[in-house]
Amino acid sequence: MKRILLAGYEEKLCNYQNALFNTGLSCTVSLDPNDAKYYDALLLPGGGDIHPCNFKQELNGSKDIDTALDAIQLQLLDRFVKDGKPVFGICRGIQVINVYFGGDLIQDIPDASKERHTWEFEDKIHGIEAVKGSYIEALYGSSFLANSAHHQALGRLGDGLEVCAYSAEDHLIEAVCHQSLPIVGVQWHPERLAYENRRPNVSDGAIMFQYFSNLIHNNEKLA
C-alpha cells in the first residue's frame, strides 16, 4: 500500500484521512520535513492563510496566519519536488504549491466572489469550467459543480504550472498541474465530497483521490 504524508494538524484532517483510506492509500500525519524520505507522496490540505511575505507582498487581507506551518509545508514540498514524488494540494495546498513555484495570491477576493466561494456555516457550491485538454476535463468533463470555502485565490501563476480549471462565474483559478512534475492542486474540497461525504448533483470528490492514486502508481513505473 502506498504511503502518503499528510502535512497538517491531525485534529483537522479526518475527512482527508478517510478519503485516502477509502482510496486504498495509507497516510500518516506529519510536520517533520525529515519524514519526507519515508513516503511515496505528499498531500497538502486546506487551512488558514499563507503569510504574504512568502510571495513578496505586504499584509493586505490575509488572516489566520501560521508562519510555522508555512515554513514546514514549504520545506516538505521542497523535499518531495526534489525527489520527484507526487504532490496533491487542496485549497490552502494549491496555494502553497503556487507560492513555492514563485507565484502569488489574491489575499482577499472581491465581495462578489466571496458570495460564491467563502464558507458561511457550510461550503458554497458553484460552477467550474475545465480547460480543454486538461486532466480536469478528462476527469469531470467541460463543466461541473464543486464546493468552496476560501477567501483567497491564486494570482500570478508559479513557474512550470498551468491552469486546468476556472470558476465559472468569476474566473478564479480552480485547478493547476505542473508541466513536467507529478504535481496537481485544486481550490475546492474533494475530501468533503468523497465516499461517505458524497453529495448528489455535485462532482464526486473520490475521482480526484483516485487520480492522485494513479499518479503515484504511474510515477513509480517511471522511476
Sine and cosine of phi, psi and omega as CSV:
sin_phi,cos_phi,sin_psi,cos_psi,sin_omega,cos_omega
0.00,0.00,0.73,-0.68,-0.02,-1.00
-0.94,0.33,0.60,-0.80,-0.09,-1.00
-0.96,-0.29,0.80,-0.60,-0.04,-1.00
-0.93,-0.36,0.73,-0.69,0.14,-0.99
-1.00,-0.03,0.86,-0.50,0.00,-1.00
-0.98,-0.22,0.94,-0.35,-0.22,-0.98
-0.99,-0.11,1.00,0.04,0.03,-1.00
-0.14,-0.99,-0.29,-0.96,-0.01,-1.00
-1.00,-0.10,0.84,-0.54,-0.20,-0.98
-0.83,0.56,-0.59,0.81,-0.06,-1.00
-0.91,0.41,-0.21,0.98,-0.03,-1.00
-0.94,-0.33,0.14,0.99,-0.23,-0.97
-0.88,-0.47,0.29,0.96,-0.08,-1.00
-0.84,0.54,-0.72,0.69,-0.03,-1.00
-0.89,0.45,-0.61,0.79,0.03,-1.00
-0.92,0.40,-0.70,0.71,0.00,-1.00
-0.88,0.48,-0.69,0.73,0.00,-1.00
-0.90,0.43,-0.66,0.75,-0.01,-1.00
-0.91,0.41,-0.67,0.74,0.04,-1.00
-0.90,0.43,-0.70,0.71,0.01,-1.00
-0.86,0.51,-0.72,0.70,-0.02,-1.00
-0.93,0.36,-0.31,0.95,0.06,-1.00
-1.00,0.03,-0.09,1.00,0.01,-1.00
1.00,0.03,0.43,0.90,0.00,-1.00
-0.90,-0.44,0.70,-0.71,0.06,-1.00
-1.00,0.04,0.68,-0.73,0.00,-1.00
-0.73,-0.68,0.48,-0.88,0.11,-0.99
-0.76,-0.65,0.72,-0.69,0.06,-1.00
-0.99,0.12,0.80,-0.59,0.01,-1.00
-0.45,-0.89,0.55,-0.83,0.14,-0.99
-0.82,-0.57,0.56,0.83,0.04,-1.00
-0.94,-0.35,0.95,-0.32,0.00,-1.00
-0.82,0.57,-0.45,0.90,0.00,-1.00
-0.93,0.36,-0.26,0.96,0.01,-1.00
-0.98,0.18,-0.21,0.98,-0.12,-0.99
-0.81,0.58,-0.62,0.78,-0.09,-1.00
-0.91,0.41,-0.31,0.95,-0.05,-1.00
-1.00,0.01,-0.06,1.00,-0.15,-0.99
-0.85,-0.53,0.44,-0.90,-0.06,-1.00
-1.00,0.06,-0.37,0.93,-0.06,-1.00
-0.31,-0.95,0.26,-0.97,-0.05,-1.00
-0.84,-0.54,0.70,-0.71,0.16,-0.99
-0.90,-0.44,0.86,-0.51,0.07,-1.00
-0.99,-0.17,0.92,-0.39,-0.12,-0.99
-1.00,0.05,0.03,-1.00,0.09,-1.00
-0.94,0.34,0.17,-0.99,0.00,-1.00
0.24,-0.97,-0.39,-0.92,-0.04,-1.00
-0.97,0.25,-0.18,-0.98,-0.10,-0.99
-0.99,0.12,0.45,-0.89,0.09,-1.00
-1.00,0.06,0.68,-0.73,0.01,-1.00
-0.90,0.44,0.75,-0.66,-0.08,-1.00
-0.90,0.43,-0.24,0.97,0.08,-1.00
-0.88,0.48,-0.40,0.92,0.01,-1.00
-0.95,0.31,-0.29,0.96,0.10,-1.00
-0.79,-0.61,0.50,0.87,0.18,-0.98
0.87,0.50,0.67,0.74,0.11,-0.99
-0.80,-0.60,0.40,-0.92,0.15,-0.99
-0.98,0.20,0.35,-0.94,0.04,-1.00
-0.90,0.44,0.84,-0.54,-0.08,-1.00
-0.45,-0.89,0.89,0.46,0.04,-1.00
0.91,-0.41,-0.22,0.98,0.06,-1.00
-0.95,0.32,0.52,-0.85,-0.01,-1.00
-0.48,-0.88,0.11,-0.99,-0.02,-1.00
0.78,0.63,0.73,0.68,-0.08,-1.00
-1.00,0.08,0.65,-0.76,0.06,-1.00
-0.75,-0.67,1.00,-0.06,-0.10,-1.00
-0.91,0.41,-0.51,0.86,0.04,-1.00
-0.91,0.41,-0.68,0.74,0.04,-1.00
-0.91,0.42,-0.65,0.76,0.06,-1.00
-0.79,0.61,-0.80,0.61,-0.09,-1.00
-0.89,0.46,-0.69,0.72,-0.05,-1.00
-0.93,0.38,-0.72,0.70,-0.02,-1.00
-0.90,0.43,-0.62,0.79,0.04,-1.00
-0.92,0.39,-0.61,0.79,0.07,-1.00
-0.91,0.42,-0.70,0.71,0.02,-1.00
-0.88,0.47,-0.71,0.70,0.02,-1.00
-0.86,0.51,-0.66,0.75,0.02,-1.00
-0.86,0.51,-0.67,0.74,0.01,-1.00
-0.89,0.46,-0.71,0.71,-0.04,-1.00
-0.94,0.33,-0.61,0.79,0.05,-1.00
-0.88,0.47,-0.74,0.67,-0.04,-1.00
-0.92,0.39,-0.44,0.90,0.05,-1.00
-1.00,0.02,-0.06,1.00,0.02,-1.00
0.94,0.35,0.45,0.89,-0.04,-1.00
-1.00,-0.08,0.47,-0.88,-0.04,-1.00
-0.90,0.43,0.55,-0.83,0.04,-1.00
-0.70,-0.71,0.67,-0.74,0.06,-1.00
-0.80,-0.60,0.87,-0.50,0.03,-1.00
-0.94,-0.34,0.71,-0.70,-0.01,-1.00
-0.84,-0.54,0.80,-0.60,0.02,-1.00
0.81,0.59,-0.96,-0.29,0.09,-1.00
-0.79,0.61,-0.58,0.81,-0.05,-1.00
-0.86,0.50,-0.66,0.75,0.04,-1.00
-0.92,0.40,-0.52,0.86,0.02,-1.00
-0.95,0.32,-0.64,0.77,0.07,-1.00
-0.87,0.50,-0.69,0.72,0.02,-1.00
-0.87,0.50,-0.73,0.68,-0.02,-1.00
-0.88,0.47,-0.69,0.72,0.01,-1.00
-0.90,0.43,-0.67,0.74,0.00,-1.00
-0.84,0.54,-0.64,0.77,-0.04,-1.00
-1.00,0.03,0.22,0.98,0.12,-0.99
0.99,-0.10,0.13,0.99,0.06,-1.00
-1.00,0.09,-0.02,-1.00,0.06,-1.00
-0.73,-0.69,-0.02,-1.00,-0.08,-1.00
-0.82,-0.57,0.48,-0.88,0.27,-0.96
-0.99,0.16,0.93,-0.38,-0.15,-0.99
-0.94,0.35,-0.45,0.89,0.01,-1.00
-0.45,-0.89,0.95,-0.30,-0.07,-1.00
-0.92,0.39,0.40,-0.92,-0.02,-1.00
-0.85,0.53,0.42,-0.91,-0.04,-1.00
-0.84,0.54,-0.62,0.79,0.00,-1.00
-0.88,0.47,-0.59,0.81,0.04,-1.00
-0.96,0.27,-0.56,0.83,0.02,-1.00
-0.86,0.51,-0.55,0.84,0.02,-1.00
-0.88,0.47,-0.40,0.92,-0.02,-1.00
-0.98,-0.20,-0.37,0.93,-0.20,-0.98
-0.86,-0.52,-0.46,0.89,-0.18,-0.98
-1.00,0.01,0.72,-0.70,-0.05,-1.00
-0.89,0.46,0.76,-0.65,0.11,-0.99
-0.65,-0.76,1.00,0.02,-0.02,-1.00
0.95,0.33,-0.27,0.96,0.08,-1.00
-0.26,-0.97,0.23,-0.97,0.05,-1.00
-0.90,0.44,0.50,-0.87,0.20,-0.98
-1.00,0.04,0.49,-0.87,0.06,-1.00
-0.90,-0.43,0.75,-0.66,-0.03,-1.00
-0.48,-0.88,0.19,-0.98,-0.03,-1.00
-0.99,0.13,0.53,-0.85,0.07,-1.00
-0.77,-0.63,0.66,-0.75,0.06,-1.00
-0.93,-0.36,0.84,-0.54,0.01,-1.00
-0.99,0.13,0.59,-0.81,0.10,-0.99
-0.95,0.31,0.72,-0.69,-0.03,-1.00
-0.85,0.52,0.76,-0.65,0.02,-1.00
1.00,0.07,-0.04,1.00,-0.03,-1.00
-0.99,0.16,0.25,-0.97,0.07,-1.00
-0.91,0.42,-0.49,0.87,0.04,-1.00
-0.91,0.41,-0.67,0.74,0.06,-1.00
-0.88,0.47,-0.65,0.76,0.01,-1.00
-0.89,0.45,-0.56,0.83,-0.04,-1.00
-0.99,0.12,-0.66,0.75,-0.20,-0.98
-0.85,-0.53,-0.08,1.00,-0.09,-1.00
1.00,0.04,-0.08,-1.00,-0.12,-0.99
-0.96,0.27,-0.45,0.89,0.02,-1.00
-0.50,-0.87,0.53,-0.85,-0.05,-1.00
-0.27,-0.96,0.11,-0.99,0.05,-1.00
-0.96,-0.27,0.62,-0.79,0.08,-1.00
-0.59,-0.81,0.02,-1.00,-0.07,-1.00
-0.97,-0.26,0.29,-0.96,0.01,-1.00
-0.56,-0.83,0.51,-0.86,0.09,-1.00
-0.37,-0.93,0.89,0.46,-0.07,-1.00
-0.53,-0.85,0.45,-0.89,0.09,-1.00
-0.87,-0.49,0.02,1.00,0.11,-0.99
-0.90,-0.44,0.28,-0.96,0.00,-1.00
-0.46,-0.89,0.25,-0.97,0.06,-1.00
-0.93,0.37,0.68,-0.73,0.09,-1.00
-0.97,-0.24,-0.93,-0.38,0.06,-1.00
-0.91,0.41,0.72,-0.69,-0.09,-1.00
-0.98,0.20,0.63,-0.78,0.02,-1.00
-0.94,0.34,0.34,-0.94,-0.02,-1.00
-0.88,0.48,0.74,-0.67,0.06,-1.00
1.00,0.09,-0.13,0.99,0.01,-1.00
-1.00,-0.03,0.47,-0.88,0.12,-0.99
-0.71,-0.70,0.55,-0.83,-0.03,-1.00
-0.97,0.23,0.70,-0.71,-0.01,-1.00
-0.90,-0.44,-0.26,0.97,0.04,-1.00
-0.29,-0.96,0.48,-0.88,0.07,-1.00
-0.81,-0.59,0.41,-0.91,0.18,-0.98
-0.94,0.34,0.62,-0.78,-0.15,-0.99
-0.92,0.38,-0.63,0.78,-0.16,-0.99
-0.99,0.11,-0.61,0.79,-0.14,-0.99
-0.78,-0.62,0.12,0.99,0.17,-0.99
0.90,0.44,0.47,0.88,0.16,-0.99
-0.96,0.29,0.54,-0.84,-0.01,-1.00
-0.93,0.36,0.79,-0.62,-0.05,-1.00
-0.91,-0.41,-0.29,0.96,0.00,-1.00
-0.36,-0.93,0.57,-0.82,0.07,-1.00
-0.67,-0.74,0.25,-0.97,0.22,-0.98
-0.58,-0.81,0.32,-0.95,0.08,-1.00
-1.00,0.00,0.57,-0.82,-0.08,-1.00
-0.94,0.34,-0.42,0.91,-0.05,-1.00
-0.71,-0.70,-0.19,0.98,-0.01,-1.00
-0.94,-0.33,0.42,-0.91,-0.01,-1.00
-0.98,0.18,0.91,0.41,-0.08,-1.00
-0.79,-0.62,0.79,-0.61,0.03,-1.00
-0.70,-0.72,0.38,-0.92,0.05,-1.00
-0.44,-0.90,0.53,-0.85,0.08,-1.00
-0.74,-0.67,0.52,-0.85,-0.01,-1.00
-1.00,0.09,-0.40,0.92,0.01,-1.00
-0.99,0.12,-0.07,-1.00,-0.12,-0.99
-0.88,-0.47,0.99,0.14,0.00,-1.00
-0.90,0.43,-0.42,0.91,0.02,-1.00
-0.90,0.43,-0.37,0.93,0.03,-1.00
-1.00,-0.08,0.12,0.99,0.04,-1.00
-0.80,-0.61,0.25,0.97,-0.15,-0.99
-0.91,-0.42,0.56,-0.83,0.13,-0.99
0.81,0.59,-0.89,-0.46,-0.06,-1.00
-0.92,0.40,-0.27,0.96,0.04,-1.00
-0.99,-0.11,0.14,0.99,-0.02,-1.00
-0.84,0.55,0.68,-0.73,-0.01,-1.00
-0.86,-0.51,0.66,-0.75,0.03,-1.00
-0.92,0.39,0.57,-0.82,0.11,-0.99
0.93,0.36,0.17,0.99,0.08,-1.00
-0.82,-0.57,0.50,-0.86,-0.07,-1.00
-0.81,0.59,0.60,-0.80,-0.02,-1.00
-0.98,0.20,0.92,-0.39,-0.02,-1.00
-0.90,0.43,-0.41,0.91,-0.01,-1.00
-0.87,0.49,-0.46,0.89,-0.01,-1.00
-0.87,0.49,-0.64,0.77,0.02,-1.00
-0.92,0.40,-0.64,0.77,0.00,-1.00
-0.94,0.35,-0.58,0.81,0.07,-1.00
-0.92,0.40,-0.60,0.80,0.07,-1.00
-0.90,0.44,-0.67,0.74,0.05,-1.00
-0.86,0.50,-0.69,0.72,0.03,-1.00
-0.87,0.49,-0.69,0.72,0.02,-1.00
-0.90,0.43,-0.61,0.79,0.03,-1.00
-0.87,0.49,-0.66,0.75,0.00,-1.00
-0.91,0.42,-0.74,0.68,-0.05,-1.00
-0.93,0.36,-0.62,0.79,0.05,-1.00
-0.92,0.38,-0.59,0.81,0.02,-1.00
-0.90,0.43,-0.60,0.80,0.02,-1.00
-0.89,0.45,-0.62,0.79,-0.01,-1.00
-0.92,0.40,-0.51,0.86,-0.03,-1.00
-0.99,0.12,-0.32,0.95,-0.09,-1.00
-0.92,0.38,0.00,0.00,0.00,0.00
